[in-house]
Amino acid sequence: MRVTAALLAIGLLTCAGCATMDGTTTTGTPPGNTPVGTTGTTGPSGPVEVDRAGRGELPVGQQIDVRLQDRLSSDTAQPEQRFQTTTLVNLEQDGRVLVPAGSTVRGVVSSVESAGRVDRSGRMTLAFDQLAINGREYPIRALATQAFESGGIREEAGTIGAAGAVGAIVGGIIGGLSGALIGAAVGGGGVIAATEGKDVVLPAGTIIRIRLDTPVQLR
């Protein structure tokens, strides 16, 4: 009886992650184009594994979470205005870091409309055209797909705890997020629209999720 019980226990352990009767698996790794540890309304919690791509390549559809460095508002922004963001987590492939946390992603306000007096809501379209990694620059084409409020590094450090807070933030463990950006929604084509006739306001520290529209081959 003891031998039978031991064999049964080993079988249960080795079967973790195998297919169920309906063809699904009990465990697995999230798709490479979805930041690990995220849902549609939360921030990143760890490195993102890049797959379904050639070696050293970021595929079409890859999502990247970035932090806005300066405030953007549809009331003051101008068309073709440049802005800068930094990546939140490592993008890795087969154990190798392709894009380190803290890499620069540059963007442009491709169009903007301020809120009008007759119930017109503010709108901004954000596009991203350059990725800089360790001094190397790569052209990209990417659009905003989601935006999240963040308390900023100071609040996030308090959430994580003083010990090792800086390393945790660089590693992508983000606290102080309050879900999808309140008072604004991101539509197709990277358009961020405010609600209730207000202007779009993205404070410095806002987390923006972007999606690559073309593959990026990294050296």
N, CA, C and O of each residue as an XYZ file, in Angstrom:
876
protein
N       0.820     -1.205      0.000
C       0.000      0.000      0.000
C       0.860      1.264      0.000
O       0.554      2.250     -0.671
N       1.966      1.201      0.789
C       2.846      2.382      0.817
C       3.470      2.637     -0.540
O       3.603      3.788     -0.957
N       3.862      1.557     -1.245
C       4.457      1.715     -2.579
C       3.441      2.304     -3.538
O       3.773      3.181     -4.336
N       2.207      1.831     -3.467
C       1.153      2.356     -4.362
C       0.913      3.836     -4.112
O       0.775      4.619     -5.052
N       0.865      4.218     -2.830
C       0.643      5.634     -2.499
C       1.781      6.496     -3.002
O       1.551      7.595     -3.507
N       3.011      6.012     -2.871
C       4.170      6.790     -3.339
C       4.137      6.974     -4.840
O       4.397      8.067     -5.343
N       3.816      5.896     -5.565
C       3.735      5.995     -7.016
C       2.652      6.967     -7.443
O       2.833      7.717     -8.402
N       1.513      6.962     -6.731
C       0.424      7.884     -7.053
C       0.857      9.326     -6.845
O       0.539     10.197     -7.654
N       1.591      9.582     -5.748
C       2.060     10.946     -5.470
C       3.011     11.430     -6.540
O       2.927     12.579     -6.973
N       3.935     10.551     -6.983
C       4.881     10.923     -8.040
C       4.135     11.223     -9.324
O       4.473     12.164    -10.043
N       3.123     10.423     -9.610
C       2.352     10.655    -10.841
C       1.657     11.983    -10.830
O       1.599     12.663    -11.854
N       1.107     12.382     -9.649
C       0.428     13.668     -9.562
C       1.395     14.821     -9.757
O       1.059     15.818    -10.398
N       2.620     14.686     -9.194
C       3.609     15.757     -9.340
C       4.080     15.902    -10.768
O       4.200     17.020    -11.269
N       4.346     14.804    -11.428
C       4.873     14.869    -12.790
C       3.804     15.276    -13.777
O       4.122     15.697    -14.889
N       2.535     15.159    -13.396
C       1.454     15.514    -14.317
C       1.109     16.989    -14.256
O       0.298     17.459    -15.054
N       1.714     17.750    -13.312
C       1.429     19.178    -13.226
C       1.821     19.837    -14.525
O       2.970     19.753    -14.959
N       0.837     20.508    -15.156
C       1.115     21.176    -16.421
C       0.770     20.332    -17.615
O       0.855     20.827    -18.739
N       0.364     19.017    -17.433
C       0.008     18.233    -18.603
C      -1.409     18.531    -19.016
O      -2.145     19.204    -18.294
N      -1.800     18.032    -20.182
C      -3.079     18.385    -20.762
C      -4.222     17.764    -19.979
O      -4.091     16.661    -19.448
N      -5.353     18.479    -19.905
C      -6.553     17.959    -19.291
C      -7.384     17.269    -20.346
O      -6.984     17.198    -21.508
N      -8.558     16.753    -19.948
C      -9.392     16.004    -20.880
C      -9.898     16.844    -22.037
O     -10.129     16.332    -23.133
N     -10.075     18.174    -21.783
C     -10.587     19.021    -22.865
C      -9.492     19.633    -23.707
O      -9.767     20.479    -24.558
N      -8.210     19.207    -23.478
C      -7.109     19.675    -24.316
C      -6.384     20.872    -23.763
O      -5.363     21.280    -24.316
N      -6.895     21.468    -22.651
C      -6.207     22.613    -22.065
C      -5.162     22.112    -21.096
O      -5.156     20.937    -20.730
N      -4.267     23.011    -20.675
C      -3.230     22.620    -19.732
C      -3.501     23.240    -18.381
O      -4.132     24.291    -18.278
N      -3.019     22.580    -17.351
C      -3.262     23.068    -16.003
C      -2.358     24.233    -15.651
O      -2.732     25.072    -14.831
N      -1.169     24.307    -16.254
C      -0.277     25.436    -16.024
C       0.329     25.831    -17.348
O       0.220     25.101    -18.334
N       0.974     26.998    -17.372
C       1.613     27.416    -18.624
C       2.175     28.803    -18.492
O       1.957     29.480    -17.487
N       2.900     29.229    -19.505
C       3.500     30.552    -19.529
C       2.629     31.479    -20.342
O       2.216     31.110    -21.442
N       2.325     32.696    -19.839
C       1.514     33.640    -20.598
C       2.165     33.953    -21.932
O       3.386     33.863    -22.056
N       1.358     34.326    -22.952
C       1.919     34.658    -24.262
C       2.967     35.745    -24.155
O       2.900     36.605    -23.276
N       3.946     35.703    -25.064
C       5.044     36.649    -25.000
C       4.632     38.086    -25.245
O       5.347     39.009    -24.856
N       3.467     38.295    -25.897
C       3.064     39.669    -26.158
C       2.193     40.219    -25.044
O       1.665     41.323    -25.176
N       2.024     39.486    -23.948
C       1.301     39.980    -22.791
C       2.262     40.059    -21.619
O       2.829     39.040    -21.224
N       2.466     41.274    -21.038
C       3.397     41.387    -19.932
C       3.081     40.394    -18.818
O       1.931     40.264    -18.401
N       4.106     39.695    -18.342
C       3.920     38.681    -17.316
C       3.355     39.321    -16.057
O       3.784     40.403    -15.655
N       2.382     38.642    -15.432
C       1.826     39.133    -14.181
C       0.881     40.290    -14.370
O       0.629     41.030    -13.418
N       0.341     40.480    -15.575
C      -0.556     41.594    -15.808
C      -1.930     41.111    -16.218
O      -2.107     39.976    -16.661
N      -2.901     42.001    -16.059
C      -4.215     41.817    -16.658
C      -4.500     43.099    -17.407
O      -3.601     43.923    -17.582
N      -5.721     43.286    -17.852
C      -6.031     44.501    -18.592
C      -6.015     45.745    -17.746
O      -5.989     46.852    -18.284
N      -6.031     45.594    -16.396
C      -6.138     46.775    -15.542
C      -5.087     46.824    -14.455
O      -5.264     47.540    -13.470
N      -4.006     46.093    -14.600
C      -2.949     46.163    -13.598
C      -1.607     46.364    -14.271
O      -1.463     46.178    -15.480
N      -0.632     46.744    -13.471
C       0.685     47.007    -14.008
C       1.552     45.767    -14.011
O       1.119     44.704    -13.568
N       2.769     45.892    -14.504
C       3.675     44.747    -14.621
C       4.203     44.310    -13.268
O       4.316     45.121    -12.348
N       4.527     43.031    -13.146
C       5.061     42.528    -11.888
C       6.331     41.709    -12.082
O       6.861     41.175    -11.107
N       6.833     41.591    -13.303
C       8.049     40.823    -13.517
C       8.487     40.882    -14.958
O       7.813     41.497    -15.784
N       9.616     40.248    -15.283
C      10.122     40.263    -16.660
C       9.121     39.677    -17.639
O       8.310     38.823    -17.280
N       9.184     40.144    -18.880
C       8.323     39.651    -19.947
C       9.136     38.739    -20.858
O      10.208     39.121    -21.328
N       8.634     37.552    -21.105
C       9.304     36.598    -21.990
C       8.832     36.831    -23.424
O       7.635     36.786    -23.708
N       9.779     37.077    -24.317
C       9.474     37.295    -25.730
C       9.570     35.950    -26.452
O      10.618     35.304    -26.424
N       8.490     35.530    -27.093
C       8.542     34.298    -27.861
C       7.817     34.494    -29.185
O       7.457     35.616    -29.542
N       7.605     33.404    -29.910
C       6.986     33.466    -31.231
C       7.714     34.471    -32.128
O       7.079     35.189    -32.900
N       9.016     34.520    -32.028
C       9.799     35.473    -32.823
C      11.142     34.855    -33.153
O      11.555     33.864    -32.550
N      11.824     35.464    -34.130
C      13.171     35.042    -34.435
C      14.113     35.445    -33.318
O      13.769     36.262    -32.465
N      15.273     34.880    -33.329
C      16.253     35.186    -32.278
C      16.608     36.668    -32.297
O      16.956     37.217    -33.343
N      16.519     37.308    -31.140
C      16.846     38.725    -31.044
C      15.820     39.634    -31.675
O      16.128     40.779    -32.006
N      14.600     39.144    -31.848
C      13.567     39.956    -32.515
C      12.367     40.176    -31.604
O      11.902     39.255    -30.932
N      11.871     41.419    -31.594
C      10.597     41.730    -30.957
C       9.527     41.625    -32.039
O       9.610     42.327    -33.047
N       8.521     40.760    -31.856
C       7.561     40.519    -32.927
C       6.468     41.576    -33.002
O       6.272     42.350    -32.065
N       5.764     41.599    -34.118
C       4.565     42.428    -34.244
C       3.575     42.006    -33.159
O       3.362     40.815    -32.932
N       2.981     42.978    -32.502
C       2.030     42.685    -31.443
C       2.635     42.636    -30.058
O       1.906     42.571    -29.068
N       3.978     42.666    -29.966
C       4.613     42.659    -28.648
C       4.166     43.883    -27.860
O       4.219     45.005    -28.365
N       3.730     43.669    -26.630
C       3.329     44.776    -25.772
C       4.453     45.124    -24.810
O       5.145     44.246    -24.294
N       4.623     46.418    -24.578
C       5.678     46.918    -23.706
C       5.074     47.978    -22.798
O       4.380     48.878    -23.273
N       5.327     47.883    -21.514
C       4.861     48.889    -20.565
C       5.964     49.915    -20.336
O       7.102     49.564    -20.023
N       5.609     51.191    -20.497
C       6.591     52.266    -20.350
C       6.048     53.334    -19.409
O       4.838     53.484    -19.239
N       6.983     54.076    -18.799
C       6.606     55.156    -17.885
C       6.864     56.513    -18.538
O       7.960     56.780    -19.029
N       5.842     57.361    -18.535
C       5.951     58.702    -19.106
C       6.829     59.578    -18.209
O       6.640     59.624    -16.993
N       7.790     60.271    -18.823
C       8.745     61.064    -18.045
C       8.250     62.470    -17.737
O       8.618     63.039    -16.709
N       7.427     63.037    -18.603
C       6.919     64.394    -18.386
C       5.413     64.435    -18.644
O       4.878     63.612    -19.386
N       4.748     65.391    -18.030
C       3.306     65.546    -18.153
C       2.903     65.867    -19.592
O       3.553     66.659    -20.274
N       1.818     65.236    -20.035
C       1.227     65.553    -21.335
C      -0.245     65.886    -21.134
O      -0.941     65.202    -20.384
N      -0.715     66.925    -21.795
C      -2.120     67.314    -21.693
C      -2.611     67.802    -23.046
O      -1.884     68.474    -23.777
N      -3.844     67.462    -23.369
C      -4.414     67.927    -24.642
C      -4.650     69.429    -24.637
O      -4.887     70.020    -25.690
N      -4.589     70.053    -23.469
C      -4.772     71.499    -23.370
C      -3.517     72.257    -23.772
O      -3.610     73.389    -24.246
N      -2.339     71.654    -23.594
C      -1.079     72.367    -23.849
C      -0.191     71.702    -24.899
O       0.679     72.362    -25.468
N      -0.392     70.413    -25.168
C       0.459     69.707    -26.133
C       0.253     70.228    -27.540
O      -0.814     70.748    -27.867
N       1.267     70.090    -28.370
C       1.222     70.531    -29.758
C       1.472     69.340    -30.684
O       2.199     68.418    -30.316
N       0.879     69.348    -31.880
C       1.179     68.287    -32.845
C       2.682     68.206    -33.123
O       3.355     69.232    -33.219
N       3.198     67.001    -33.248
C       4.612     66.719    -33.473
C       5.483     66.974    -32.248
O       6.709     66.944    -32.348
N       4.871     67.223    -31.102
C       5.649     67.391    -29.877
C       6.271     66.062    -29.480
O       5.598     65.031    -29.461
N       7.569     66.093    -29.161
C       8.279     64.889    -28.768
C       8.138     64.660    -27.264
O       8.003     65.612    -26.495
N       8.171     63.398    -26.851
C       8.171     63.060    -25.433
C       8.969     61.778    -25.244
O       9.329     61.107    -26.212
N       9.239     61.449    -23.994
C      10.119     60.315    -23.700
C       9.526     59.439    -22.601
O       8.903     59.932    -21.660
N       9.730     58.135    -22.738
C       9.303     57.177    -21.726
C      10.441     56.199    -21.467
O      11.415     56.152    -22.218
N      10.311     55.421    -20.400
C      11.290     54.369    -20.120
C      10.559     53.058    -19.845
O       9.462     53.052    -19.287
N      11.177     51.958    -20.241
C      10.561     50.650    -20.051
C      10.589     50.261    -18.573
O      11.489     50.645    -17.826
N       9.570     49.482    -18.175
C       9.425     49.129    -16.764
C      10.054     47.797    -16.395
O      10.561     47.640    -15.285
N      10.029     46.836    -17.309
C      10.526     45.500    -16.989
C      11.472     45.026    -18.084
O      11.457     45.554    -19.196
N      12.288     44.038    -17.769
C      13.131     43.404    -18.779
C      12.276     42.632    -19.779
O      11.319     41.959    -19.395
N      12.621     42.732    -21.060
C      12.070     41.848    -22.074
C      13.137     40.804    -22.373
O      14.232     41.143    -22.821
N      12.821     39.539    -22.127
C      13.812     38.474    -22.209
C      13.421     37.425    -23.247
O      12.244     37.241    -23.559
N      14.426     36.752    -23.767
C      14.213     35.667    -24.720
C      15.247     34.581    -24.459
O      16.449     34.821    -24.563
N      14.776     33.393    -24.121
C      15.661     32.256    -23.845
C      16.725     32.591    -22.799
O      17.887     32.207    -22.932
N      16.311     33.309    -21.763
C      17.231     33.639    -20.687
C      18.132     34.825    -20.950
O      18.957     35.172    -20.105
N      17.991     35.457    -22.109
C      18.824     36.616    -22.453
C      17.967     37.870    -22.453
O      16.858     37.860    -22.986
N      18.465     38.951    -21.862
C      17.728     40.209    -21.809
C      17.868     40.930    -23.142
O      18.967     41.326    -23.530
N      16.753     41.098    -23.840
C      16.764     41.841    -25.107
C      16.628     43.335    -24.867
O      17.352     44.136    -25.458
N      15.693     43.706    -23.990
C      15.461     45.120    -23.678
C      15.481     45.270    -22.157
O      14.542     44.840    -21.486
N      16.535     45.871    -21.605
C      16.610     46.032    -20.145
C      15.582     47.034    -19.645
O      15.227     47.980    -20.348
N      15.107     46.818    -18.424
C      14.263     47.818    -17.776
C      15.013     49.145    -17.723
O      16.216     49.175    -17.461
N      14.306     50.231    -17.971
C      14.936     51.549    -17.984
C      15.391     52.002    -19.349
O      15.926     53.103    -19.483
N      15.193     51.172    -20.382
C      15.533     51.589    -21.750
C      14.585     52.698    -22.203
O      13.438     52.766    -21.760
N      15.066     53.548    -23.071
C      14.289     54.710    -23.509
C      13.429     54.380    -24.726
O      13.903     53.787    -25.695
N      12.170     54.772    -24.660
C      11.269     54.684    -25.805
C      10.741     56.096    -26.069
O      10.076     56.685    -25.217
N      11.042     56.631    -27.247
C      10.649     57.993    -27.578
C       9.389     57.990    -28.439
O       9.163     57.091    -29.249
N       8.578     59.026    -28.236
C       7.328     59.101    -28.967
C       7.023     60.507    -29.434
O       7.791     61.439    -29.195
N       5.883     60.647    -30.108
C       5.455     61.928    -30.646
C       3.945     62.044    -30.509
O       3.218     61.063    -30.663
N       3.486     63.249    -30.220
C       2.050     63.534    -30.224
C       1.654     63.754    -31.686
O       1.887     64.829    -32.239
N       1.066     62.751    -32.300
C       0.787     62.857    -33.735
C      -0.439     63.709    -34.024
O      -0.554     64.262    -35.118
N      -1.353     63.827    -33.077
C      -2.484     64.743    -33.224
C      -3.027     65.077    -31.845
O      -2.890     64.290    -30.908
N      -3.645     66.250    -31.723
C      -4.176     66.675    -30.428
C      -5.344     67.637    -30.644
O      -5.314     68.472    -31.548
N      -6.368     67.510    -29.808
C      -7.508     68.425    -29.798
C      -7.833     68.753    -28.350
O      -8.053     67.849    -27.543
N      -7.865     70.028    -28.016
C      -8.211     70.416    -26.648
C      -9.723     70.391    -26.476
O     -10.470     70.411    -27.454
N     -10.160     70.347    -25.245
C     -11.598     70.339    -24.959
C     -12.210     71.669    -25.354
O     -11.631     72.728    -25.111
N     -13.377     71.608    -25.961
C     -14.053     72.833    -26.383
C     -15.091     73.279    -25.380
O     -15.342     72.593    -24.389
N     -15.686     74.405    -25.628
C     -16.677     74.958    -24.712
C     -18.029     74.260    -24.834
O     -18.860     74.341    -23.930
N     -18.243     73.575    -25.955
C     -19.543     72.931    -26.176
C     -19.381     71.414    -26.053
O     -19.510     70.679    -27.032
N     -19.101     70.975    -24.856
C     -19.061     69.545    -24.536
C     -18.147     68.730    -25.449
O     -18.427     67.562    -25.718
N     -17.080     69.319    -25.917
C     -16.130     68.558    -26.725
C     -14.989     68.093    -25.837
O     -14.361     68.895    -25.146
N     -14.727     66.807    -25.859
C     -13.684     66.256    -25.012
C     -12.319     66.362    -25.685
O     -12.214     66.318    -26.911
N     -11.283     66.502    -24.875
C      -9.929     66.547    -25.397
C      -9.493     65.177    -25.907
O      -9.944     64.139    -25.422
N      -8.604     65.205    -26.898
C      -8.094     63.965    -27.487
C      -6.613     64.130    -27.814
O      -6.176     65.212    -28.208
N      -5.854     63.071    -27.654
C      -4.451     63.044    -28.048
C      -4.144     61.688    -28.659
O      -4.624     60.656    -28.190
N      -3.335     61.707    -29.714
C      -2.870     60.452    -30.321
C      -1.376     60.336    -30.084
O      -0.603     61.203    -30.494
N      -0.972     59.262    -29.420
C       0.438     59.048    -29.098
C       0.996     57.922    -29.959
O       0.450     56.820    -29.998
N       2.092     58.222    -30.646
C       2.794     57.221    -31.446
C       4.224     57.131    -30.936
O       4.765     58.097    -30.398
N       4.832     55.962    -31.110
C       6.191     55.721    -30.615
C       7.065     55.273    -31.783
O       6.693     54.377    -32.540
N       8.245     55.914    -31.923
C       9.033     55.687    -33.133
C      10.502     55.347    -32.899
O      11.246     55.145    -33.858
N      10.932     55.281    -31.637
C      12.347     54.970    -31.409
C      12.547     54.259    -30.076
O      11.977     54.636    -29.052
N      13.380     53.214    -30.124
C      13.773     52.472    -28.934
C      15.285     52.573    -28.797
O      16.016     52.273    -29.740
N      15.756     52.992    -27.628
C      17.191     53.129    -27.388
C      17.611     52.146    -26.301
O      17.071     52.150    -25.196
N      18.597     51.295    -26.641
C      19.078     50.269    -25.712
C      20.598     50.378    -25.604
O      21.317     50.137    -26.574
N      21.071     50.737    -24.432
C      22.519     50.814    -24.194
C      23.249     51.609    -25.275
O      24.297     51.187    -25.764
N      22.691     52.757    -25.641
C      23.321     53.627    -26.620
C      22.988     53.326    -28.064
O      23.306     54.130    -28.940
N      22.356     52.190    -28.347
C      21.947     51.864    -29.713
C      20.498     52.276    -29.923
O      19.656     52.074    -29.048
N      20.212     52.851    -31.079
C      18.858     53.317    -31.377
C      18.240     52.477    -32.490
O      18.886     52.171    -33.493
N      16.977     52.112    -32.292
C      16.254     51.290    -33.260
C      14.938     51.985    -33.622
O      14.191     52.389    -32.731
N      14.647     52.127    -34.921
C      13.346     52.682    -35.300
C      12.244     51.667    -35.013
O      12.405     50.475    -35.277
N      11.131     52.142    -34.474
C       9.991     51.276    -34.214
C       8.717     51.971    -34.672
O       8.709     53.175    -34.929
N       7.651     51.206    -34.769
C       6.312     51.759    -34.986
C       5.408     51.121    -33.956
O       5.166     49.914    -33.986
N       4.906     51.946    -33.037
C       4.067     51.429    -31.966
C       3.040     52.477    -31.564
O       3.252     53.678    -31.728
N       1.922     51.993    -31.033
C       0.842     52.877    -30.600
C       0.447     52.539    -29.171
O       0.642     51.416    -28.705
N      -0.113     53.536    -28.482
C      -0.622     53.313    -27.135
C      -1.887     52.471    -27.203
O      -2.737     52.680    -28.069
N      -2.007     51.509    -26.274
C      -3.212     50.689    -26.198
C      -3.917     50.831    -24.855
O      -5.130     50.634    -24.780
N      -3.188     51.168    -23.797
C      -3.775     51.365    -22.476
C      -2.935     52.360    -21.699
O      -1.758     52.568    -21.992
N      -3.571     52.979    -20.689
C      -2.847     53.884    -19.808
C      -3.315     53.641    -18.385
O      -4.496     53.399    -18.137
N      -2.361     53.710    -17.441
C      -2.662     53.423    -16.045
C      -2.176     54.563    -15.171
O      -1.094     55.108    -15.392
N      -2.973     54.922    -14.181
C      -2.520     55.905    -13.212
C      -1.476     55.278    -12.307
O      -1.536     54.088    -11.998
N      -0.521     56.091    -11.888
C       0.522     55.615    -10.992
C       0.841     56.701     -9.993
O       0.841     57.889    -10.315
N       1.119     56.265     -8.755
C       1.481     57.238     -7.741
C       2.887     57.771     -7.915
O       3.307     58.674     -7.191
N       3.628     57.211     -8.883
C       4.997     57.653     -9.107
C       5.983     56.857     -8.278
O       5.596     56.063     -7.420
N       7.243     57.073     -8.539
C       8.297     56.277     -7.900
C       8.257     56.406     -6.385
O       8.458     55.413     -5.685
N       8.004     57.606     -5.856
C       8.020     57.780     -4.404
C       6.937     56.930     -3.749
O       7.199     56.242     -2.762
N       5.724     56.974     -4.293
C       4.636     56.187     -3.712
C       4.868     54.697     -3.908
O       4.597     53.893     -3.016
N       5.374     54.335     -5.085
C       5.618     52.927     -5.352
C       6.704     52.386     -4.437
O       6.626     51.244     -3.985
N       7.720     53.205     -4.162
C       8.770     52.776     -3.249
C       8.195     52.505     -1.871
O       8.589     51.551     -1.201
N       7.241     53.367     -1.443
C       6.607     53.145     -0.153
C       5.775     51.891     -0.145
O       5.710     51.194      0.867
N       5.134     51.590     -1.261
C       4.310     50.395     -1.356
C       5.170     49.145     -1.286
O       4.815     48.172     -0.621
N       6.298     49.177     -1.974
C       7.169     48.012     -2.027
C       7.930     47.836     -0.719
O       8.195     46.713     -0.291
N       8.281     48.959     -0.087
C       9.081     48.887      1.135
C      10.446     49.474      0.878
O      10.974     49.370     -0.229
N      11.021     50.092      1.894
C      12.283     50.807      1.720
C      13.418     49.879      1.310
O      14.247     50.247      0.479
N      13.464     48.698      1.874
C      14.567     47.783      1.584
C      14.481     47.274      0.158
O      13.539     46.572     -0.209
N      15.469     47.636     -0.639
C      15.521     47.140     -2.010
C      14.481     47.750     -2.925
O      14.205     47.202     -3.992
N      13.890     48.885     -2.527
C      12.798     49.459     -3.314
C      13.256     49.861     -4.705
O      12.560     49.600     -5.687
N      14.423     50.495     -4.801
C      14.885     50.960     -6.111
C      15.079     49.784     -7.059
O      14.631     49.828     -8.205
N      15.740     48.741     -6.589
C      15.937     47.572     -7.429
C      14.643     46.931     -7.829
O      14.508     46.449     -8.953
N      13.674     46.915     -6.918
C      12.379     46.311     -7.218
C      11.654     47.100     -8.291
O      11.035     46.522     -9.185
N      11.730     48.423     -8.203
C      11.055     49.254     -9.205
C      11.693     49.060    -10.573
O      10.991     48.894    -11.571
N      13.027     49.081    -10.623
C      13.719     48.866    -11.895
C      13.373     47.491    -12.455
O      13.250     47.323    -13.668
N      13.214     46.505    -11.565
C      12.857     45.168    -11.995
C      11.422     45.044    -12.440
O      11.036     44.015    -12.995
N      10.623     46.065    -12.213
C       9.275     46.058    -12.740
C       8.192     45.724    -11.745
O       7.048     45.508    -12.145
N       8.512     45.672    -10.431
C       7.467     45.416     -9.452
C       6.821     46.747     -9.118
O       7.378     47.537     -8.356
N       5.669     46.993     -9.674
C       5.049     48.308     -9.591
C       3.873     48.272     -8.629
O       3.000     47.411     -8.736
N       3.853     49.216     -7.682
C       2.714     49.359     -6.792
C       2.085     50.718     -7.021
O       2.602     51.521     -7.798
N       0.980     50.982     -6.355
C       0.350     52.286     -6.436
C      -0.417     52.534     -7.714
O      -0.796     53.673     -7.990
N      -0.662     51.484     -8.515
C      -1.453     51.669     -9.722
C      -2.941     51.577     -9.373
O      -3.340     50.798     -8.508
N      -3.747     52.377    -10.054
C      -5.180     52.360     -9.765
C      -5.981     51.941    -10.985
O      -7.090     52.427    -11.205
N      -5.412     51.032    -11.785
C      -6.165     50.518    -12.925
C      -6.103     51.441    -14.116
O      -5.233     52.308    -14.203
N      -7.038     51.250    -15.037
C      -7.079     52.063    -16.247
C      -7.212     53.530    -15.872
O      -7.868     53.872    -14.888
N      -6.597     54.377    -16.649
C      -6.550     55.802    -16.355
C      -7.959     56.378    -16.197
O      -8.796     56.262    -17.092
N      -8.200     56.996    -15.054
C      -9.521     57.542    -14.768
C      -9.765     58.781    -15.630
O      -8.898     59.647    -15.745
N     -10.954     58.857    -16.234
C     -11.326     60.028    -17.011
C     -10.802     60.033    -18.429
O     -10.898     61.053    -19.111
N     -10.246     58.914    -18.898
C      -9.741     58.838    -20.261
C      -9.807     57.397    -20.726
O      -9.751     56.467    -19.922
N      -9.927     57.223    -22.035
C      -9.974     55.886    -22.613
C      -9.099     55.866    -23.852
O      -9.047     56.847    -24.593
N      -8.410     54.753    -24.081
C      -7.549     54.611    -25.252
C      -8.292     53.815    -26.307
O      -8.704     52.681    -26.065
N      -8.462     54.413    -27.482
C      -9.151     53.752    -28.576
C      -8.178     53.274    -29.639
O      -6.966     53.251    -29.422
N      -8.718     52.893    -30.787
C      -7.886     52.431    -31.886
C      -6.980     53.524    -32.399
O      -7.320     54.705    -32.333
N      -5.827     53.134    -32.909
C      -4.888     54.096    -33.471
C      -4.157     54.925    -32.453
O      -3.581     55.957    -32.797
N      -4.163     54.494    -31.180
C      -3.430     55.229    -30.156
C      -4.095     56.505    -29.689
O      -3.439     57.352    -29.083
N      -5.408     56.669    -29.961
C      -6.125     57.883    -29.572
C      -6.560     57.772    -28.110
O      -7.238     56.819    -27.727
N      -6.170     58.741    -27.313
C      -6.597     58.812    -25.916
C      -7.627     59.928    -25.808
O      -7.323     61.090    -26.076
N      -8.839     59.572    -25.417
C      -9.937     60.539    -25.370
C     -10.391     60.736    -23.939
O     -10.549     59.768    -23.195
N     -10.600     61.982    -23.548
C     -11.107     62.290    -22.220
C     -12.622     62.112    -22.213
O     -13.253     61.958    -23.259
N     -13.183     62.136    -21.021
C     -14.632     62.031    -20.874
C     -15.197     63.320    -20.290
O     -14.474     64.120    -19.697
N     -16.483     63.504    -20.467
C     -17.223     64.618    -19.861
C     -16.680     65.977    -20.252
O     -16.638     66.898    -19.437
N     -16.261     66.098    -21.511
C     -15.849     67.403    -22.013
C     -14.577     67.954    -21.409
O     -14.348     69.163    -21.448
N     -13.743     67.089    -20.849
C     -12.505     67.544    -20.221
C     -11.308     67.283    -21.128
O     -11.417     66.609    -22.152
N     -10.158     67.836    -20.723
C      -8.920     67.580    -21.449
C      -8.276     66.293    -20.950
O      -8.450     65.894    -19.799
N      -7.532     65.660    -21.838
C      -6.725     64.503    -21.448
C      -5.513     65.006    -20.683
O      -4.787     65.876    -21.165
N      -5.292     64.466    -19.500
C      -4.125     64.835    -18.704
C      -3.396     63.555    -18.295
O      -3.945     62.714    -17.583
N      -2.159     63.421    -18.754
C      -1.315     62.281    -18.388
C      -0.170     62.809    -17.535
O       0.777     63.381    -18.073
N      -0.231     62.631    -16.221
C       0.843     63.142    -15.365
C       2.150     62.403    -15.619
O       2.146     61.285    -16.134
N       3.256     63.022    -15.260
C       4.539     62.321    -15.290
C       4.429     61.091    -14.401
O       3.900     61.170    -13.292
N       4.916     59.973    -14.874
C       4.805     58.729    -14.130
C       3.693     57.829    -14.617
O       3.624     56.664    -14.225
N       2.809     58.353    -15.478
C       1.747     57.527    -16.043
C       2.341     56.317    -16.756
O       3.330     56.445    -17.477
N       1.742     55.143    -16.558
C       2.190     53.928    -17.225
C       1.385     53.761    -18.515
O       0.155     53.725    -18.486
N       2.083     53.662    -19.635
C       1.432     53.489    -20.935
C       1.827     52.139    -21.508
O       3.010     51.809    -21.587
N       0.842     51.372    -21.903
C       1.111     50.096    -22.568
C       1.081     50.335    -24.075
O       0.097     50.856    -24.601
N       2.147     49.961    -24.769
C       2.218     50.167    -26.216
C       2.308     48.819    -26.922
O       2.706     47.815    -26.331
N       1.929     48.818    -28.204
C       1.968     47.598    -29.017
C       2.751     47.855    -30.291
O       2.487     48.824    -31.002
N       3.713     46.989    -30.582
C       4.525     47.139    -31.795
C       3.710     46.769    -33.030
O       3.048     45.731    -33.064
N       3.768     47.628    -34.039
C       3.081     47.356    -35.310
C       4.032     46.787    -36.364
O       3.593     46.325    -37.417
N       5.319     46.823    -36.080
C       6.319     46.212    -36.979
C       7.328     45.460    -36.116
O       7.532     45.820    -34.956
N       7.964     44.419    -36.662
C       8.988     43.705    -35.874
C      10.230     44.561    -35.707
O      10.514     45.428    -36.534
N      10.968     44.313    -34.632
C      12.205     45.039    -34.361
C      13.318     44.016    -34.188
O      13.291     43.210    -33.257
N      14.295     44.049    -35.087
C      15.440     43.152    -34.993
C      16.535     43.830    -34.195
O      17.066     44.860    -34.611
N      16.875     43.258    -33.049
C      17.878     43.856    -32.178
C      19.241     43.225    -32.438
O      19.333     42.034    -32.736
N      20.285     44.016    -32.325
C      21.636     43.508    -32.560
C      22.118     42.701    -31.370
O      23.238     42.191    -31.384
